[in-house]
Structure formats: structure tokens, C-alpha cells
Amino acid sequence: MTKTLTGGCCCGEVAFSLQDNFSQFYFCHCEQCRKLTGSAHASNLFTSPDNIKWTKGEDNLVRYDHPTRTFSKVFCKVCGSGLPFVTQSGRLLIVPAGSLNEEPTIDVKANIFCAEQPKWYKAGLAAEKLDGFP
């Protein structure tokens, strides 16, 4: 039996649930994903478009579709947290892993677009590891 996972935004205005039934899990290092996340990579899970139930705040979702390319982002209009969205093609639901409250059972399958990783990311992997702020 597949377990149910929950998730939502940072401020708590948006919440959802879905089944732990993902086909892929990628860390994407492309320029677009770095810009959309403000980080070194996106951590995206892929599942079927109907695998989501919005349980709170669906009216707080904002969607951005790039006007000439096929990438998108959905976020909470209150706090800006990245949230699940159906691709422009309608074929997949992309779930930002950080939006989940529980761990999915799937492991990361690949780091993609690694040729686009910035030097600071690679240097950061070798930096000191701390449990909190220094």
C-alpha cells in the first residue's frame, strides 16, 4: 500500500496531500532551475498529474509560465514557497521535494545539467559541515 505524504508552504497558508508514488527524482542544476529556486539546484519529484489533493489555500497559488520556453513555477502568493505544479504539457506533476513534510521513499535518480553547475556550488560541497549557524 502506498503511503500518503503531506506538504505545503512555509507560512502554512497552502497545504496538499499526495500518494508516495513518484517515477523520478532529480536534482536539476540548469540555469533556469537555479534562478527559479534561488539555489544551486532544484530537487524535483515527478508523478502523475492527478496525484494531488489541495487541502488548504489553493487560491493562494500563483503560477509563472515562461513565455517562450516550457518551464514553470508555482508558489504561495503569501510567502513565496515553491509548490507542486502540472507541467505545461499536462503530462506530469512536478513536486518540489522541499515542499513535502515527510520523506518520499524514492531515492534521487540523477543530478542533471551538471555542466551548468556554478563553481561556488562545487566549492561548497567541500566546505566545512556544521549542524547550524557558525
C-alpha positions in Angstrom: 0.0 0.0 0.0 1.3 3.4 -1.0 1.6 5.9 1.8 0.1 9.4 1.8 2.5 12.3 2.0 1.6 15.9 3.0 3.2 19.1 2.2 2.7 22.8 2.0 4.3 26.3 2.0 6.5 27.9 4.7 3.7 30.2 6.1 1.1 27.4 6.3 -1.4 29.1 4.0 -1.2 26.3 1.4 -1.4 22.6 2.1 -1.7 19.4 0.0 -1.5 15.6 0.1 -0.5 13.1 -2.4 0.5 9.5 -2.7 4.2 8.5 -2.4 4.1 7.2 -6.0 6.9 9.0 -7.9 8.5 7.9 -11.2 11.6 10.1 -11.0 13.6 12.3 -8.6 16.2 14.6 -10.0 18.5 17.4 -8.8 18.5 19.8 -11.7 21.4 22.2 -11.9 20.3 24.1 -15.0 20.3 27.9 -15.1 16.5 28.1 -15.1 16.1 25.9 -12.0 18.8 27.8 -10.2 17.0 31.1 -11.0 13.6 29.7 -10.0 14.8 28.3 -6.7 17.5 30.8 -5.8 19.7 27.9 -5.0 22.3 25.6 -6.6 19.7 23.1 -7.9 16.0 22.2 -7.9 15.0 19.0 -6.2 12.1 17.7 -8.2 9.9 14.6 -7.9 7.8 13.5 -10.8 4.4 11.8 -10.6 1.0 11.7 -12.4 -0.9 15.0 -12.8 -3.9 13.7 -10.8 -1.7 12.7 -7.8 -2.5 15.7 -5.6 -5.3 17.0 -3.4 -5.1 20.6 -2.3 -6.3 20.6 1.3 -5.9 24.3 2.1 -5.2 27.6 0.3 -5.4 26.6 -3.4 -6.5 30.2 -4.0 -3.1 31.4 -2.7 -1.2 29.7 -5.6 0.5 31.8 -8.3 1.7 30.2 -11.5 4.5 31.5 -13.7 4.9 30.0 -17.2 7.9 31.2 -19.1 6.6 32.9 -22.3 8.9 31.3 -24.8 10.2 28.1 -23.0 8.4 25.2 -21.4 9.3 25.7 -17.7 7.0 26.9 -15.0 6.9 27.6 -11.3 4.0 27.6 -8.8 4.4 29.4 -5.5 2.5 30.6 -2.5 1.5 34.3 -3.0 1.9 34.9 0.7 5.4 33.5 1.5 6.8 32.6 -2.0 7.4 28.9 -1.2 7.7 26.6 -4.3 4.8 24.2 -4.6 3.7 21.4 -6.9 2.5 22.1 -10.4 1.4 20.3 -13.6 3.8 20.8 -16.5 2.6 22.9 -19.4 2.2 19.7 -21.4 -0.1 18.3 -18.8 1.8 15.0 -18.6 3.4 15.3 -15.2 3.0 16.8 -11.7 6.3 18.2 -10.5 6.7 18.3 -6.7 9.5 20.3 -5.2 10.9 17.9 -2.6 11.4 20.7 -0.1 7.6 21.3 -0.1 6.9 17.8 1.5 6.5 17.3 5.2 7.7 13.7 5.1 10.4 11.9 3.2 9.5 10.2 -0.1 10.6 6.6 -0.5 12.2 7.1 -3.9 16.0 8.0 -4.0 17.4 10.7 -6.2 17.9 9.1 -9.6 20.4 11.6 -11.1 21.9 15.0 -11.0 21.0 16.6 -14.3 22.5 19.5 -16.3 25.7 19.2 -14.2 27.7 21.1 -16.9 25.8 24.2 -15.8 26.8 23.9 -12.1 28.5 27.1 -10.9 32.0 27.0 -9.4 30.7 28.1 -6.0 28.5 25.0 -5.8 31.3 22.7 -6.4 33.5 24.5 -3.8 30.6 24.5 -1.4 30.5 20.7 -1.4 34.0 20.6 0.1 33.3 23.3 2.7 33.1 22.7 6.4 29.9 20.9 7.5 28.1 22.4 10.6 24.8 21.4 12.3 23.6 25.1 12.5 24.9 28.6 12.2 28.6 29.1 13.0 
